[in-house]
Amino acid sequence: MLNYNELRKGIVFVLEGEPHQVVEYEFLRMQQRKPVAKTKLRNLISGKLFERTFHQNETFEEADMTRKTATYLYSNRGEYWFSEKGNPKNRFLLTESIVGEGAQFLKNNTDVTTLVFDEKVISIELPIKVELTVKDAPPSIKGNTAQGGTKAVTLETGAMLNVPLFIDSGDIVRVNTQTGEYVERVEKAK
């Protein structure tokens, strides 16, 4: 059990039957009042952020969270299919709301980390950087790279990405999945 003063940034605990993560924590001791813990929490199932103050008589149960590695197989009409790492027969389905915005950077056979609570997958974590092939890019015009401009390209997963003007179709680029931004060109098209 956790006391109100043990709620630190990053701690995951159960509140009203659902896992919550502490995003911000501040311990307040005001004159003539009992101390309180002012927190900003994220509901790990819905993803909603909210603020809540806890008093010294409150205790919490630590959330029993496990991380498992899974392999992305394919998607169809907003349904994303994964299998346990090393056990391709054990497949499971996740909805678009659980997969989140990172879905646009998922390609077949990508390993992800699943966050499991009560034997149910509540979210996934993609690798921080992935390498994807540029499927469609407007042509580069010789000499227009001096200003360091960008252009929008389509990646093999269908995601749109702003990249430097020197990137062409067939190039392999590295993308940061957390920010959704171009990092670098890994390989030039042949």
Solvent accessible surface area in square Angstrom, and as a share of the most:
residue,aa,sasa,rsa
1,M,168,0.75
2,L,18,0.09
3,N,72,0.37
4,Y,19,0.07
5,N,65,0.33
6,E,76,0.34
7,L,0,0.00
8,R,125,0.46
9,K,154,0.65
10,G,39,0.37
11,I,49,0.25
12,V,33,0.19
13,F,0,0.00
14,V,32,0.19
15,L,17,0.08
16,E,151,0.68
17,G,55,0.53
18,E,63,0.28
19,P,0,0.00
20,H,7,0.03
21,Q,56,0.25
22,V,2,0.01
23,V,36,0.21
24,E,99,0.44
25,Y,48,0.18
26,E,88,0.40
27,F,80,0.33
28,L,48,0.24
29,R,173,0.63
30,M,90,0.40
31,Q,165,0.73
32,Q,188,0.84
33,R,167,0.61
34,K,144,0.61
35,P,25,0.16
36,V,12,0.07
37,A,0,0.00
38,K,85,0.36
39,T,4,0.02
40,K,57,0.24
41,L,0,0.00
42,R,88,0.32
43,N,17,0.09
44,L,25,0.13
45,I,74,0.38
46,S,66,0.43
47,G,42,0.40
48,K,141,0.60
49,L,87,0.44
50,F,71,0.30
51,E,112,0.50
52,R,79,0.29
53,T,61,0.36
54,F,0,0.00
55,H,95,0.43
56,Q,88,0.39
57,N,130,0.66
58,E,48,0.22
59,T,73,0.42
60,F,12,0.05
61,E,103,0.46
62,E,101,0.45
63,A,15,0.11
64,D,116,0.60
65,M,42,0.19
66,T,64,0.37
67,R,146,0.53
68,K,110,0.47
69,T,64,0.37
70,A,2,0.02
71,T,21,0.12
72,Y,11,0.04
73,L,33,0.16
74,Y,94,0.36
75,S,54,0.35
76,N,84,0.43
77,R,229,0.84
78,G,31,0.30
79,E,73,0.33
80,Y,25,0.09
81,W,70,0.25
82,F,0,0.00
83,S,4,0.03
84,E,64,0.29
85,K,110,0.47
86,G,78,0.75
87,N,63,0.32
88,P,88,0.56
89,K,191,0.81
90,N,65,0.33
91,R,131,0.48
92,F,50,0.21
93,L,71,0.35
94,L,8,0.04
95,T,68,0.40
96,E,101,0.45
97,S,103,0.66
98,I,45,0.23
99,V,7,0.04
100,G,32,0.31
101,E,155,0.70
102,G,15,0.15
103,A,18,0.14
104,Q,80,0.36
105,F,6,0.03
106,L,9,0.04
107,K,81,0.34
108,N,95,0.49
109,N,113,0.58
110,T,19,0.11
111,D,54,0.28
112,V,4,0.02
113,T,41,0.24
114,T,3,0.02
115,L,18,0.09
116,V,14,0.08
117,F,19,0.08
118,D,116,0.60
119,E,175,0.79
120,K,117,0.50
121,V,25,0.14
122,I,9,0.04
123,S,31,0.20
124,I,18,0.09
125,E,77,0.35
126,L,28,0.14
127,P,51,0.32
128,I,97,0.49
129,K,102,0.43
130,V,15,0.09
131,E,68,0.31
132,L,1,0.00
133,T,47,0.27
134,V,1,0.01
135,K,129,0.55
136,D,85,0.44
137,A,17,0.13
138,P,63,0.40
139,P,118,0.74
140,S,49,0.31
141,I,122,0.62
142,K,202,0.86
143,G,63,0.61
144,N,47,0.24
145,T,66,0.39
146,A,88,0.68
147,Q,160,0.71
148,G,59,0.57
149,G,29,0.27
150,T,89,0.52
151,K,22,0.09
152,A,49,0.38
153,V,1,0.01
154,T,28,0.16
155,L,0,0.00
156,E,72,0.32
157,T,43,0.25
158,G,45,0.43
159,A,6,0.04
160,M,123,0.55
161,L,8,0.04
162,N,98,0.50
163,V,1,0.00
164,P,30,0.19
165,L,29,0.14
166,F,86,0.36
167,I,0,0.00
168,D,48,0.25
169,S,53,0.34
170,G,34,0.33
171,D,0,0.00
172,I,46,0.23
173,V,0,0.00
174,R,63,0.23
175,V,0,0.00
176,N,29,0.15
177,T,18,0.11
178,Q,137,0.61
179,T,83,0.48
180,G,26,0.25
181,E,106,0.48
182,Y,47,0.18
183,V,57,0.33
184,E,72,0.32
185,R,78,0.29
186,V,60,0.34
187,E,79,0.36
188,K,113,0.48
189,A,40,0.31
190,K,223,0.94
